[in-house]
Amino acid sequence: MRIKALKQVKSQIELEFPSREDAKIVLRSIEPEIRGSPSERTSTEIECQKNILKITITARDTPSLRASLNSYLRWILLSQQILELKH
């Protein structure tokens, strides 16, 4: 019998917004996606510190990490674009 050890991969990014309020608006807009993670193979933590949005994604493998990261970045970009229309 051969046992393969699974090694998790992790990525953390920080996105700076013009204001704390903008960062919080974007965070609230993607919170539903956080609760329903894009994949069962990943877990995501997002926090807002002042005007910085910190995203930490832990995944079972690199393809899952990449897919999850791309999803969150698309949602954040869309939220940011909508926010800019408001200003």
Sequence and secondary structure as in RCSB ss.txt:
>XXXX:A:sequence
MRIKALKQVKSQIELEFPSREDAKIVLRSIEPEIRGSPSERTSTEIECQKNILKITITARDTPSLRASLNSYLRW
ILLSQQILELKH
>XXXX:A:secstr
        EEEEEEEE SSHHHHHHHHHHHHHHHHS S TTEEEEEEEETTEEEEEEEESSHHHHHHHHHHHHHH
HHHHHHHHHHH 
